[in-house]
């Protein structure tokens, strides 16, 4: 009966231990798996664990003085059970981790994402602007100041001036030239040509002639390279044409005289730089009525007879588009184009007159032929022109012809058609009827 009761008690203890039954005794170890549930009750009963004996109905007096060796063995066994339980848990976690890694490794690798790479084309090399050699080209005498001797640069190659730098120079040069013309007119002096003034302005600004000429070369390169600039192209082309840096077969100092005259009437001479020295992207507007009046006065003084009707009509159309105003730089461009168009017509007329008086047809005029031409232009009836005036004009034309010849062409006392046209234009020998 005792044995039956003991075994029955052991079985119940195992079941309770497995179901996490907690005894009141603080020495009871909470099992972590079924093996512990079998082992712990057996060990407790083997040493006479009081709760187990009580459940079995066995009255047993537990000695208060337990053998220290037995107690140490019991503690060591319990500690070992705890460590085994912890090791078991760690192994289970490790197994789960390895299973997850194995499943992850069995998955097919993701397809690689191929990003489309845009291959940028290398920028096309921009063609370098054609730069004229001013030591060789044929130009009117007034433009010879742009023939800068390369020796001045002392082995250094000038670079094109920046757009903002050129625009600032333009504004100051315009105002400076208009001011100088005003002084020359008041004192009865001959006006300085625009190209000569540009060279002198550079010298006054930079002090040393070598530095001034280097900057003049940079200005020429900048105008040639940036004349088609998106924002500043109109202003750069206008200055290039007025100065002669941008070549035109009908270039003449009177073109710059007319434009500066119109600017002075529109802005006042002392405020030309203020109104012209703005940023490249700015598109200033001017009053149409004032612009048309300034155009009329400047054209009558420096143009070719009455103001062309087409010029007036175009300015009126432009003003309607802008509500009674004109775009400043479009207006200046219009004046330049109209003046050059009229100059081309006058050039054709003067060349025709030249051919009529070229008696031997050799393409040049000698003094006798030139005398006949001047008498035809200026003489009234049977009266002839003063020989001194003819000699002076002939000398000017020869000097002009010499300046326009290439360096390897021989010098002779004959007049080229281009030189005659310039002298006749400058002396106002002829006014076209159109």
C-alpha positions in Angstrom: 0.0 0.0 0.0 2.8 2.4 0.8 4.6 1.6 -2.4 1.4 2.1 -4.4 0.8 5.4 -2.7 4.3 6.5 -3.3 4.2 5.7 -7.0 0.8 7.3 -7.4 2.2 10.4 -5.7 5.2 10.4 -8.0 3.0 10.2 -11.1 0.8 13.1 -9.9 3.9 15.1 -9.1 5.2 14.6 -12.6 2.0 15.7 -14.1 1.8 18.7 -11.9 5.4 19.6 -12.5 4.9 19.3 -16.3 1.9 21.6 -16.2 4.0 24.2 -14.5 2.5 23.6 -11.0 4.4 25.8 -8.6 4.9 24.7 -5.1 5.0 26.9 -2.1 8.6 25.8 -1.5 10.9 28.4 -3.1 13.4 25.5 -3.8 11.1 24.0 -6.5 12.5 24.3 -10.0 10.1 25.3 -12.7 10.5 22.8 -15.6 11.2 23.8 -19.1 10.5 20.4 -20.9 9.0 16.9 -20.2 12.4 15.5 -19.3 12.7 17.9 -16.4 9.2 17.0 -15.3 10.3 13.4 -14.7 13.7 14.2 -13.3 12.8 16.9 -10.8 10.1 14.9 -8.8 12.4 11.9 -8.7 15.2 13.9 -7.2 12.9 15.6 -4.7 11.4 12.4 -3.5 14.8 10.8 -3.3 15.8 13.2 -0.7 12.5 13.3 1.0 11.0 16.5 -0.4 8.4 17.5 2.1 5.6 18.5 -0.2 5.9 15.2 -2.1 5.8 13.2 1.1 2.8 15.1 2.3 0.9 14.4 -0.9 1.8 10.7 -0.5 0.2 10.7 3.0 3.5 9.7 4.6 4.4 11.3 7.9 8.1 11.8 8.0 10.2 13.9 10.2 12.7 15.8 8.3 15.9 16.4 10.0 16.8 20.0 10.5 20.5 19.1 10.2 20.9 17.9 6.6 24.2 16.4 5.7 26.2 19.3 4.0 27.6 17.0 1.4 24.1 15.8 0.3 22.9 19.4 0.3 25.8 20.5 -1.9 25.2 17.6 -4.3 21.6 18.5 -4.5 22.4 22.2 -5.2 24.9 21.2 -7.8 22.3 18.9 -9.5 19.7 21.6 -9.5 22.2 24.1 -11.0 23.2 21.6 -13.7 19.5 21.1 -14.5 19.1 24.9 -14.9 22.1 25.1 -17.1 21.0 22.2 -19.2 17.6 23.9 -19.6 19.2 27.1 -20.8 21.5 25.3 -23.1 18.5 23.4 -24.5 16.7 26.7 -25.2 19.7 28.2 -26.9 20.0 25.2 -29.1 16.4 25.4 -30.1 16.8 29.1 -31.0 19.9 28.2 -33.0 18.0 25.5 -34.8 15.2 27.9 -35.7 17.7 30.5 -36.9 19.5 27.9 -39.1 16.2 26.8 -40.5 15.3 30.3 -41.5 18.7 30.8 -43.1 18.4 27.6 -45.0 14.9 28.6 -46.3 16.3 32.0 -47.3 19.2 30.4 -49.1 16.9 28.1 -51.0 15.0 31.0 -52.4 16.0 31.9 -56.0 18.1 35.0 -56.2 16.3 38.2 -57.3 16.7 39.2 -60.9 19.3 41.9 -61.2 17.9 45.4 -61.9 19.6 46.8 -64.9 19.5 50.6 -64.9 19.5 52.3 -68.2 22.5 54.4 -68.5 22.2 57.4 -70.7 25.4 58.0 -72.6 25.8 61.8 -73.0 27.3 62.8 -76.3 30.5 64.7 -76.0 29.8 68.4 -76.7 30.5 69.3 -80.2 33.5 71.6 -80.6 32.2 75.0 -81.5 33.8 76.5 -84.5 36.1 79.3 -83.6 34.9 82.7 -84.8 36.7 84.0 -87.8 39.1 86.7 -86.7 40.4 89.0 -89.3 44.0 89.9 -89.5 43.9 93.7 -89.2 47.5 94.0 -90.4 46.4 92.7 -93.9 42.8 93.6 -94.7 41.9 96.6 -96.8 40.0 99.1 -94.8 39.4 102.9 -95.0 42.2 105.0 -93.5 40.2 105.8 -90.4 40.1 102.1 -89.5 43.9 101.7 -89.7 44.0 102.3 -85.9 42.7 98.7 -85.5 45.8 97.3 -87.2 47.6 96.5 -83.9 51.2 95.3 -84.3 51.5 91.9 -82.7 54.8 92.9 -81.2 53.0 95.1 -78.8 51.6 92.0 -77.0 55.2 90.8 -76.1 54.4 87.2 -77.0 51.0 87.1 -75.2 47.9 86.3 -77.1 44.9 88.6 -76.4 41.6 86.9 -75.4 38.1 88.0 -76.3 36.6 90.5 -73.8 33.7 89.4 -71.7 30.2 90.6 -72.7 29.6 92.6 -69.5 33.0 94.2 -69.9 32.3 95.2 -73.5 28.8 96.6 -72.6 30.3 98.9 -69.9 33.0 100.1 -72.4 30.4 100.8 -75.1 28.3 103.0 -72.8 31.3 105.1 -71.6 32.8 105.4 -75.1 29.4 106.6 -76.5 29.1 109.3 -73.9 32.8 110.3 -74.1 32.6 110.6 -77.9 29.4 112.6 -77.9 31.0 115.0 -75.3 34.2 115.3 -77.4 32.2 116.1 -80.5 30.2 118.8 -78.7 33.5 120.5 -77.6 35.0 120.2 -81.2 31.8 121.7 -82.7 31.8 124.5 -80.2 35.4 125.4 -80.8 35.3 124.9 -84.6 37.6 121.9 -84.6 37.4 118.9 -86.9 35.7 115.9 -85.2 37.9 113.0 -84.4 36.9 109.8 -86.1 35.2 107.2 -84.0 38.0 104.5 -84.4 40.6 107.1 -83.3 38.6 108.1 -80.3 38.2 104.4 -79.2 42.0 104.0 -79.3 42.6 107.2 -77.4 39.9 106.3 -74.9 41.6 103.0 -74.2 45.0 104.8 -73.6 43.4 107.3 -71.2 41.6 104.4 -69.3 44.6 102.0 -69.0 47.5 104.5 -69.0 50.2 102.4 -70.7 49.9 102.2 -74.5 50.8 98.4 -74.5 48.0 97.6 -72.1 45.6 99.9 -73.9 46.3 98.2 -77.3 46.0 94.8 -75.7 42.6 95.7 -74.4 41.7 97.1 -77.8 42.6 93.8 -79.4 40.4 92.0 -76.8 37.5 94.3 -77.7 37.9 93.5 -81.4 38.0 89.7 -80.6 35.0 90.0 -78.3 32.9 91.8 -80.9 33.8 89.3 -83.5 33.1 86.3 -81.2 29.9 87.6 -79.4 28.1 89.6 -82.1 25.4 86.9 -82.3 25.0 86.7 -78.5 21.4 85.8 -77.5 20.9 88.8 -75.1 23.6 91.3 -76.0 23.9 90.6 -79.8 22.0 93.8 -80.9 24.2 96.1 -78.8 27.5 94.3 -79.8 26.6 94.4 -83.5 25.6 98.1 -83.3 28.9 99.1 -81.7 30.8 96.9 -84.1 29.2 98.5 -87.2 29.5 102.1 -85.8 33.2 101.6 -85.0 34.0 99.7 -88.2 35.2 96.6 -86.3 32.4 94.7 -88.1 33.2 95.4 -91.7 30.8 97.0 -94.1 31.7 98.4 -97.5 29.7 101.5 -96.9 31.1 102.3 -93.5 31.6 106.0 -92.8 32.2 108.2 -89.7 28.9 109.9 -90.4 27.0 106.8 -89.3 28.4 107.1 -85.7 27.9 110.9 -85.9 24.2 110.3 -86.6 23.6 107.7 -83.9 25.4 109.7 -81.2 23.5 112.8 -82.3 20.2 110.9 -81.9 21.3 109.5 -78.5 22.2 113.0 -77.2 18.8 114.4 -78.3 17.0 111.6 -76.7 18.9 111.2 -73.4 21.0 114.4 -73.1 24.7 113.8 -73.7 25.6 113.6 -70.0 23.2 110.7 -69.5 24.1 108.5 -72.4 26.2 106.2 -70.3 23.5 105.9 -67.6 20.9 104.9 -70.2 23.2 102.6 -72.2 25.1 100.9 -69.5 22.5 98.3 -68.3 22.8 94.6 -68.0 22.7 92.4 -71.1 19.3 90.9 -70.4 17.5 94.2 -69.9 15.3 95.5 -72.7 14.7 99.2 -72.1 11.9 101.1 -73.7 12.0 104.7 -75.0 9.2 107.2 -75.8 8.3 106.8 -79.5 7.5 110.5 -80.1 10.9 111.6 -78.7 12.7 108.9 -80.7 11.1 109.9 -84.0 11.9 113.6 -83.5 15.5 112.7 -82.5 15.8 110.5 -85.6 14.5 113.3 -87.9 17.0 115.9 -86.6 20.0 113.5 -86.6 19.2 112.2 -90.1 18.9 115.7 -91.6 22.3 116.5 -90.2 24.2 113.3 -90.9 22.0 111.3 -93.3 21.1 111.5 -97.0 18.5 114.2 -97.5 15.0 113.8 -96.1 14.2 111.0 -93.6 13.1 107.9 -95.7 9.4 107.3 -95.4 10.0 103.6 -94.7 12.0 104.5 -91.6 9.2 106.6 -90.2 6.6 104.0 -91.0 8.7 101.3 -89.3 9.1 103.3 -86.1 5.4 103.9 -86.0 4.6 100.2 -86.4 7.2 99.3 -83.6 5.6 101.9 -81.3 2.1 100.4 -81.8 3.5 97.0 -80.7 4.9 98.5 -77.5 2.0 100.8 -76.6 3.6 104.1 -77.8 7.2 103.1 -77.0 10.2 101.7 -78.8 12.8 99.1 -77.7 16.0 101.1 -77.4 18.4 98.7 -79.1 15.9 97.7 -81.8 15.6 101.5 -82.6 19.4 101.9 -82.8 19.7 98.8 -85.1 17.0 100.2 -87.3 18.8 103.5 -87.7 22.1 101.7 -88.6 20.4 99.4 -91.2 18.5 102.3 -92.8 21.6 104.5 -92.9 23.7 101.8 -94.5 21.0 101.0 -97.0 20.9 104.6 -98.1 24.7 104.6 -98.2 24.7 101.7 -100.5 22.4 103.5 -102.9 24.7 106.6 -102.8 27.7 104.4 -103.3 26.2 103.0 -106.5 25.4 106.5 -107.8 29.0 107.8 -107.0 30.6 104.8 -108.6 28.5 105.4 -111.7 29.7 109.0 -111.8 33.3 107.7 -111.3 33.0 105.4 -114.3 31.6 108.2 -116.5 34.7 110.4 -115.9 37.3 107.5 -116.2 38.1 108.5 -119.8 40.7 105.8 -120.5 38.7 103.1 -118.6 41.6 102.0 -116.4 39.5 101.9 -113.3 41.3 104.8 -111.6 41.2 108.6 -111.9 44.2 110.9 -112.4 44.1 114.6 -111.5 42.7 115.8 -114.9 39.9 113.2 -114.8 39.1 114.1 -111.1 39.0 117.8 -112.0 36.4 117.1 -114.6 34.3 115.1 -112.2 34.4 117.8 -109.5 33.5 120.5 -111.9 30.5 118.4 -113.0 29.3 117.9 -109.5 30.0 121.3 -108.0 30.2 123.7 -110.9 27.2 125.8 -111.9 27.0 126.8 -115.6 30.4 127.7 -117.1 31.9 128.5 -113.7 34.7 126.1 -112.6 35.6 125.1 -109.1 38.6 126.6 -107.4 41.7 124.5 -108.2 42.9 124.7 -104.6 39.7 122.9 -103.5 40.1 120.3 -106.2 43.8 119.7 -105.3 42.8 119.4 -101.6 40.1 116.8 -102.4 42.4 115.0 -104.8 45.1 114.7 -102.2 42.6 113.4 -99.6 41.4 110.8 -102.1 45.0 109.7 -102.9 45.8 109.4 -99.2 42.6 107.3 -98.8 43.6 105.1 -101.7 47.0 104.6 -100.2 45.6 103.6 -96.9 43.3 101.1 -98.5 46.0 99.3 -100.5 47.7 96.1 -99.4 51.2 96.5 -98.0 52.7 94.8 -101.1 50.9 97.0 -103.6 52.9 99.8 -105.2 52.3 103.4 -104.4 51.1 105.6 -107.3 49.2 108.9 -107.7 45.9 107.4 -108.8 42.5 107.3 -107.1 40.6 104.1 -106.4 36.8 104.1 -106.7 36.3 103.3 -103.0 38.5 106.2 -102.0 36.6 108.6 -104.3 33.3 107.5 -102.8 34.5 108.1 -99.2 36.0 111.6 -100.0 32.8 112.6 -102.0 30.7 111.4 -99.0 32.8 113.2 -96.5 32.9 116.4 -98.5 29.2 116.1 -99.3 29.8 116.5 -103.0 26.6 114.6 -103.9 23.2 114.2 -102.4 21.1 111.4 -103.8 17.6 112.1 -105.1 16.0 109.0 -103.3 
